[in-house]
Each structure stands twice: as structure tokens, then as C-alpha cells.
Amino acid sequence: MFFIVFFLLYGGMHVYAFLRVRAAIPMGTAYQTVLFLAMAALTLMPFFVRLAEKHGYETFARWLSFGGYIWMGVLFLFCSWSLVLDLYRFVIRAGEMFLHRDLAVFRPSPHLRFLIPCVLSLVSAAYGYYEALSIRTEKITLQTTKLPDSAERLRIVQISDVHLGLIVRGGRLGRILQVVSRAQPDILVSTGDLVDGQINGLPGLAEMLQAINPRFGKYAIPGNHEYYAGFRQAEDFAVRSGFTMLRGKSISIDGLITIAGTDDPAGAYFHKEDGISEKELLSGTSRKQFTLLLKHRPFINKECLGLFDLQLSGHVHKGQIFPFGLLTKLYYPVHAGFSGFGQNSHLYVSRGTGTWGPPIRFLSPPEVTVIDLVRHPRSIME
């Protein structure tokens, strides 16, 4: 169903762009046919990428993915800017009806309605490509009474939605790990989608992750893309990278903190769910210790309020390319940042550290999150 909806929407974007080009540039039937077939091929490009990757043509798949996903980002931005112009035209039309005047001088020609979004989308995509490489550090301080007297501060660093695969490779991972290393974490957590695609060819990446060794360990949970990639492969990669996979499990670390991790709902579609509910998982943890819940999708289970102190999530990327974030916020009310839900339970949603699909992030920069738990007689969030 996901892929059917995706290709219907992506195909619709190509039809919209095709109509814009045809209105702006006069062309004969033969040229229109060629353009239509080219856009049909571009619509199916993600399918061709996965097909090439599945059959072992990794270099070819990488070239296809880079070109095809850059195009996807540019097309989305083109359609977004075009819709802004359509809204402007609607306002002009409404003004003509209301004022009973001809405002044709304010209406852009078909040529401009194609040219302006084209230029703006290319500029936005270029900026978004640069922004995707500019990893920001988001810092949070949480004061809590649940740390023992022996611990003044505990630093947790979160990465999420790295999407290691055809596009996010050693270069980008190196940038991420530089930021992580500078933060000097006591604990490193990955809240899902560490990998993407078939992940057959990720030489050296597990070794790069192995080089980060926080004193209290590294912990990960699966996201939906771990299942798309093949869960056993994805789990093996995480373990080789030095992560302990918490899939419906909890662990108490040196009397300092309890970390619990939930499985992703995608596991149920692949008949690999962990078989334990979130409430069952958290009910078995001590309320005397600070409980950190790792959950890929930023949904809060109201039955679990009071059973955890902080939930770390990702998945949404804050839309990744604006204005898509306006749509994701409709489904995920907290699609980035911190929020409190009562009973001393809080949620923090990462914008994500890598990229899915287009190697572009527009007005949604990637992040590495640094959470400092500080011992204090009262709990506040700064």
C-alpha cells in the first residue's frame, strides 16, 4: 500500500510538471511523447534503483540513486514553488471578481510560471544539498532527582535516521562521527533507520562506528528501514558496529539509568514483531532509576505515561524538505524537538542525522542530539 500511494503521488507530480512544461514551451507531438516517456521512467527510478541493487549492480545502482533522488528533490521543490504561484494566481482571479477589474498585468505568463519555479527549485535544491552536509548539534539539559550521588552528569548522544546505503556512505558517516566524538558521550543511542536498502555493500562503515566507544556502551533499536533492508542483515550490521540491539528489551546500566527499546511496527508486516507490548516492557523497569525509552516513531502511548522519563524518537526528519514538514506535522503533532506530556514523561524527536531518498534537506538541517542528565533535587527542562 505504501508503494502504491508513493508512486501515485510521485507520478502525479510528474504529470503536474509535464503540464507546466507543455504550457510554457510549444512542442510537437513527438517531443511531447519523448518528454512523457522520460518522466514515466523517472517516476519508476526508485524501483529501478532497488532492482539494480538487489541483483548486485551496486555501482550502477549508486549512480541511478544519486541522479534519480536528486531529481526527486528538485521535482518536489518545483511543484511546491509552482503551487505557491498557483495560489498567487487564484488571489489575482479572486481580486478581479471582487473589484470587477482586469488585473492581467499582475498575472504571470505560462512561460514565467515555469521559469520562476524552475530557478527557485534549483537554488533551493543546491542550498538543501549543502544543508544536508551541515550537521548541527542540539543540546538539551534535563535535571533529574534519579541520578545517584556518585553521578553529577550523564551525557547521552542520539543519532537517528542515518540511512547508510547507496548515498549516505563513508564521507557523510565520517562527518556524523566527528560531531559525535566531539560531544564525548557516556552513552550513544541510535533510534532507528541506521541503514537503508539492501546494505550488501557497506565496506568499512561498521568499523568506523566501532571506533566510537562510550564508557557505558551503545544501544540501538530498529526502524522501519531495518526491515526493508532485511532485518537479519541490519541487525548484524548494528552488532558489528558495536551496538546492543534493544528490541522489546530493557537494560539497567551500572545503577545509573535504565534504557528500554521498542520494536518498530514494520516488524509486524514482516511477521517479526518482538511479541511484547510497550506497557509490559516499561512496567518491568524500576521507577527509582531514570528510564530512557528508545522508540523510532514519535507516538506517545498514554498508557505508559509515568513509566518512562524521556522518550527519544526520530523517523519524521521534520519533513526533510520544506514544505513537506507541514504534512508530516498533521500526522505527527510533535515532529521535531522537545515536548512534555505530564507525569514527568517527556518526548524528544530528532530531525534525523542523515537523509532518505534525495541527499537534500531544505529548512530541516540534520542533527546529532546531546542530552545531559544532571543530578538535581527537582526536574526541569532547559
C-alpha positions as CSV (number, residue, x, y, z in Angstrom):
1,M,0.0,0.0,0.0
2,F,2.9,2.4,0.9
3,F,4.5,1.9,-2.5
4,I,1.2,2.2,-4.4
5,V,0.5,5.5,-2.7
6,F,4.0,6.7,-3.1
7,F,4.1,6.0,-6.9
8,L,0.6,7.5,-7.4
9,L,1.8,10.7,-5.7
10,Y,5.2,10.8,-7.4
11,G,3.5,10.1,-10.7
12,G,1.1,12.9,-10.1
13,M,4.0,15.3,-9.5
14,H,5.4,14.3,-12.9
15,V,2.1,14.8,-14.6
16,Y,1.8,18.3,-13.0
17,A,5.4,19.2,-14.1
18,F,4.7,17.8,-17.6
19,L,1.7,20.1,-18.0
20,R,3.7,23.1,-16.8
21,V,6.4,22.4,-19.4
22,R,3.9,21.8,-22.2
23,A,2.1,25.1,-21.4
24,A,5.4,27.1,-21.3
25,I,7.3,25.5,-24.2
26,P,5.4,24.9,-27.5
27,M,6.3,21.4,-28.8
28,G,5.0,18.9,-31.3
29,T,3.5,15.5,-30.6
30,A,6.8,13.7,-31.0
31,Y,8.6,15.9,-28.4
32,Q,5.7,15.6,-26.0
33,T,5.8,11.8,-26.3
34,V,9.5,11.7,-25.6
35,L,9.1,14.1,-22.6
36,F,6.2,12.0,-21.3
37,L,8.2,8.7,-21.6
38,A,11.2,10.3,-19.9
39,M,9.0,11.4,-16.9
40,A,7.4,8.0,-16.7
41,A,10.9,6.5,-16.5
42,L,11.9,9.0,-13.8
43,T,8.8,8.1,-11.8
44,L,9.9,4.5,-11.8
45,M,13.5,5.3,-11.0
46,P,13.3,4.3,-7.3
47,F,12.1,0.9,-8.5
48,F,15.0,0.6,-11.0
49,V,17.5,1.5,-8.2
50,R,16.2,-1.2,-5.9
51,L,16.2,-3.7,-8.7
52,A,19.8,-2.9,-9.7
53,E,20.9,-3.1,-6.1
54,K,19.1,-6.3,-5.4
55,H,20.9,-8.0,-8.4
56,G,24.3,-6.9,-7.3
57,Y,24.9,-3.9,-9.7
58,E,25.9,-1.7,-6.8
59,T,27.9,0.9,-8.8
60,F,25.1,1.3,-11.4
61,A,22.6,1.5,-8.6
62,R,24.5,4.2,-6.8
63,W,24.7,6.4,-10.0
64,L,21.0,5.8,-10.6
65,S,20.1,6.6,-7.0
66,F,22.1,9.8,-6.9
67,G,20.7,11.1,-10.1
68,G,17.2,9.8,-9.5
69,Y,16.9,11.1,-5.9
70,I,18.3,14.5,-6.7
71,W,15.7,14.7,-9.4
72,M,13.0,13.7,-6.8
73,G,14.1,16.5,-4.5
74,V,14.2,19.1,-7.4
75,L,10.8,18.0,-8.7
76,F,9.2,18.2,-5.2
77,L,10.6,21.8,-4.8
78,F,9.4,22.7,-8.3
79,C,5.9,21.5,-7.6
80,S,5.9,23.3,-4.3
81,W,7.0,26.6,-5.8
82,S,4.6,26.2,-8.6
83,L,1.7,25.7,-6.2
84,V,2.7,29.0,-4.5
85,L,2.4,30.7,-7.9
86,D,-1.0,28.9,-8.4
87,L,-2.2,30.3,-5.1
88,Y,-1.0,33.8,-6.2
89,R,-2.9,33.4,-9.5
90,F,-6.0,32.4,-7.5
91,V,-5.7,35.5,-5.4
92,I,-5.5,37.7,-8.5
93,R,-8.5,36.0,-10.0
94,A,-10.5,36.5,-6.8
95,G,-9.4,40.2,-6.8
96,E,-10.7,40.6,-10.4
97,M,-14.0,39.1,-9.4
98,F,-14.3,41.2,-6.3
99,L,-13.0,44.5,-7.8
100,H,-14.6,44.0,-11.2
101,R,-11.3,45.0,-12.8
102,D,-8.9,43.3,-15.2
103,L,-5.7,42.6,-13.4
104,A,-4.0,40.7,-16.2
105,V,-0.8,42.8,-15.8
106,F,-0.3,41.1,-12.4
107,R,-0.7,37.6,-13.8
108,P,2.5,35.7,-14.8
109,S,2.6,34.2,-18.3
110,P,2.8,30.4,-18.7
111,H,6.5,30.9,-19.5
112,L,7.2,32.7,-16.2
113,R,5.0,30.1,-14.3
114,F,7.5,27.5,-15.5
115,L,10.7,29.6,-15.3
116,I,10.3,31.0,-11.8
117,P,9.7,27.7,-10.0
118,C,12.4,26.1,-12.1
119,V,15.0,28.6,-11.0
120,L,13.8,28.6,-7.4
121,S,13.7,24.9,-7.1
122,L,17.3,24.6,-8.4
123,V,18.5,27.2,-6.0
124,S,16.6,25.6,-3.1
125,A,18.0,22.1,-4.0
126,A,21.6,23.4,-4.2
127,Y,21.2,25.0,-0.7
128,G,19.5,21.9,0.6
129,Y,22.3,19.7,-0.6
130,Y,24.7,21.9,1.4
131,E,22.4,21.9,4.4
132,A,22.3,18.1,4.4
133,L,26.0,18.1,5.0
134,S,25.9,20.7,7.8
135,I,25.2,18.6,10.9
136,R,24.1,20.6,13.8
137,T,24.4,19.8,17.5
138,E,21.2,20.2,19.5
139,K,21.9,20.3,23.3
140,I,19.3,19.5,26.0
141,T,19.8,19.6,29.7
142,L,17.4,17.6,31.9
143,Q,17.8,18.0,35.6
144,T,16.6,14.9,37.5
145,T,16.5,13.5,41.0
146,K,17.0,10.0,39.7
147,L,20.8,10.0,39.3
148,P,22.8,8.6,42.2
149,D,25.0,10.8,44.3
150,S,28.1,9.3,42.5
151,A,27.0,10.8,39.2
152,E,26.8,14.6,38.7
153,R,26.1,14.3,35.0
154,L,25.3,11.6,32.4
155,R,25.7,12.5,28.7
156,I,23.6,10.7,26.1
157,V,24.2,11.3,22.4
158,Q,21.4,10.4,20.0
159,I,21.8,9.7,16.2
160,S,18.7,8.8,14.2
161,D,17.7,8.0,10.6
162,V,21.3,7.9,9.3
163,H,20.2,5.8,6.3
164,L,23.5,4.2,5.5
165,G,23.3,2.8,2.0
166,L,23.8,3.8,-1.6
167,I,24.0,7.6,-1.0
168,V,25.0,8.0,2.7
169,R,28.4,6.4,2.8
170,G,31.7,6.8,4.5
171,G,32.1,10.5,3.8
172,R,28.8,11.5,5.4
173,L,29.2,9.0,8.2
174,G,32.6,10.4,8.9
175,R,31.1,13.9,9.4
176,I,28.5,12.5,11.7
177,L,31.0,10.6,13.8
178,Q,33.2,13.7,14.1
179,V,30.3,15.5,15.8
180,V,29.6,12.5,18.0
181,S,33.2,12.2,19.0
182,R,33.5,15.9,19.9
183,A,30.4,15.5,22.2
184,Q,32.3,12.9,24.3
185,P,29.2,10.7,25.1
186,D,28.8,8.5,28.0
187,I,26.1,6.6,26.1
188,L,25.4,6.6,22.3
189,V,21.9,5.6,21.1
190,S,20.6,5.1,17.6
191,T,16.8,5.5,17.3
192,G,16.2,3.5,14.1
193,D,16.9,3.6,10.4
194,L,20.7,3.3,10.8
195,V,20.7,1.5,7.5
196,D,18.7,1.8,4.2
197,G,18.1,-0.5,1.2
198,Q,19.8,-3.8,0.6
199,I,23.0,-2.8,2.5
200,N,25.0,-5.5,0.7
201,G,27.9,-3.2,0.1
202,L,28.8,-1.1,3.2
203,P,32.6,-1.9,3.5
204,G,34.3,-0.2,6.3
205,L,31.3,1.5,7.8
206,A,30.8,-0.8,10.7
207,E,34.5,-0.4,11.6
208,M,34.0,3.4,11.6
209,L,31.2,3.1,14.0
210,Q,33.2,0.6,16.1
211,A,35.7,3.4,16.8
212,I,33.2,5.2,19.0
213,N,33.3,3.6,22.4
214,P,31.4,5.4,25.1
215,R,32.1,4.2,28.6
216,F,28.6,2.9,29.2
217,G,28.0,1.5,25.7
218,K,26.0,2.0,22.5
219,Y,22.4,1.0,22.1
220,A,20.1,0.8,19.1
221,I,16.5,0.0,18.1
222,P,15.2,-1.0,14.7
223,G,13.3,1.4,12.5
224,N,11.1,0.6,9.5
225,H,14.1,0.6,7.1
226,E,15.9,-2.1,9.1
227,Y,13.0,-4.3,8.0
228,Y,13.1,-3.0,4.4
229,A,16.8,-3.7,4.2
230,G,16.4,-7.2,5.7
231,F,16.2,-7.4,9.4
232,R,18.9,-10.0,10.0
233,Q,21.4,-8.1,7.8
234,A,20.5,-4.9,9.5
235,E,20.8,-6.4,13.0
236,D,24.1,-8.0,12.1
237,F,25.5,-4.6,10.9
238,A,24.4,-2.9,14.1
239,V,26.0,-5.6,16.3
240,R,29.2,-5.4,14.2
241,S,29.2,-1.7,14.7
242,G,29.2,-2.2,18.5
243,F,25.5,-1.5,19.3
244,T,23.4,-3.6,21.6
245,M,20.0,-4.0,19.9
246,L,17.1,-3.4,22.3
247,R,14.1,-4.9,20.6
248,G,11.4,-5.2,23.2
249,K,14.1,-5.3,25.9
250,S,15.4,-3.1,28.7
251,I,18.8,-2.9,30.4
252,S,20.0,-1.3,33.6
253,I,23.4,0.3,33.3
254,D,25.6,0.4,36.5
255,G,22.7,1.6,38.6
256,L,22.7,4.9,36.7
257,I,19.9,4.6,34.1
258,T,17.5,2.1,32.5
259,I,17.3,2.1,28.7
260,A,14.3,0.4,27.1
261,G,13.8,-0.1,23.4
262,T,10.7,-0.9,21.4
263,D,10.4,-2.7,18.1
264,D,9.0,-0.8,15.0
265,P,5.5,-1.6,13.8
266,A,7.1,-2.6,10.4
267,G,8.2,-5.8,12.1
268,A,4.6,-6.9,12.2
269,Y,4.2,-6.7,8.4
270,F,7.3,-8.9,8.1
271,H,6.0,-11.3,10.8
272,K,9.0,-10.5,13.0
273,E,7.4,-8.5,15.8
274,D,9.0,-8.9,19.3
275,G,5.8,-10.0,20.9
276,I,5.9,-7.7,23.9
277,S,3.9,-4.5,24.4
278,E,5.4,-1.2,25.3
279,K,3.5,-1.2,28.6
280,E,4.7,-4.7,29.5
281,L,8.2,-3.6,28.7
282,L,8.2,-0.5,30.8
283,S,6.2,-2.0,33.7
284,G,9.2,-4.2,34.4
285,T,11.6,-1.3,34.9
286,S,12.4,0.4,38.2
287,R,10.9,3.8,38.7
288,K,13.8,4.7,41.0
289,Q,16.1,4.9,38.0
290,F,15.8,7.4,35.2
291,T,14.1,5.4,32.4
292,L,15.1,6.3,28.8
293,L,12.7,4.9,26.2
294,L,14.0,4.4,22.6
295,K,11.1,4.4,20.1
296,H,11.6,5.0,16.4
297,R,8.2,6.7,15.7
298,P,7.3,9.7,17.7
299,F,4.0,8.4,19.1
300,I,3.3,8.6,22.8
301,N,1.4,5.7,24.4
302,K,-0.8,7.4,27.0
303,E,-1.0,4.2,29.0
304,C,2.8,4.4,29.5
305,L,2.9,8.0,30.9
306,G,4.8,7.9,34.2
307,L,6.6,4.7,33.2
308,F,9.4,6.5,31.4
309,D,11.2,9.8,31.9
310,L,12.3,10.6,28.4
311,Q,11.4,9.1,25.0
312,L,13.8,9.6,22.2
313,S,12.4,9.2,18.6
314,G,13.1,10.1,15.0
315,H,11.5,8.8,11.8
316,V,9.9,12.0,10.6
317,H,13.0,14.0,9.5
318,K,10.9,17.1,10.2
319,G,9.7,16.5,6.6
320,Q,13.4,16.8,5.4
321,I,12.4,19.1,2.5
322,F,10.2,22.0,3.3
323,P,7.2,22.3,2.9
324,F,6.7,18.5,3.3
325,G,7.1,19.1,7.0
326,L,3.7,20.8,7.0
327,L,2.2,17.5,6.0
328,T,4.2,15.3,8.5
329,K,3.1,17.6,11.3
330,L,-0.5,16.7,10.6
331,Y,0.2,13.1,11.4
332,Y,2.9,13.5,14.0
333,P,2.0,16.5,16.2
334,V,5.5,16.5,17.7
335,H,7.6,16.0,14.6
336,A,10.8,17.7,15.9
337,G,12.1,19.0,19.2
338,F,11.0,18.5,22.8
339,S,7.6,18.2,24.4
340,G,6.2,17.3,27.8
341,F,3.2,15.0,28.4
342,G,2.6,15.1,32.1
343,Q,3.5,12.6,34.8
344,N,7.2,13.6,34.3
345,S,7.2,11.9,30.9
346,H,8.9,13.8,28.0
347,L,9.5,13.3,24.3
348,Y,12.3,14.5,22.1
349,V,12.1,13.9,18.4
350,S,15.3,14.2,16.3
351,R,15.2,15.8,12.9
352,G,17.4,12.9,11.8
353,T,21.1,12.7,11.1
354,G,21.2,11.5,7.5
355,T,18.9,11.7,4.6
356,W,16.3,9.3,3.0
357,G,16.0,9.5,-0.8
358,P,17.2,12.9,-2.0
359,P,20.5,13.9,-0.4
360,I,18.8,17.2,0.3
361,R,17.5,18.8,3.5
362,F,15.7,22.2,3.0
363,L,15.0,24.1,6.2
364,S,15.4,20.9,8.2
365,P,19.1,20.5,9.0
366,P,20.5,17.2,10.2
367,E,21.3,16.9,13.9
368,V,23.2,15.0,16.5
369,T,21.4,15.4,19.8
370,V,23.3,15.8,23.1
371,I,21.2,15.1,26.2
372,D,22.8,15.9,29.5
373,L,21.2,14.4,32.6
374,V,22.2,16.4,35.6
375,R,21.5,15.4,39.2
376,H,19.2,17.9,40.9
377,P,16.5,17.8,43.6
378,R,13.9,18.9,41.0
379,S,13.3,18.1,37.4
380,I,13.1,20.8,34.7
381,M,13.9,21.0,31.0
382,E,16.1,23.8,29.6
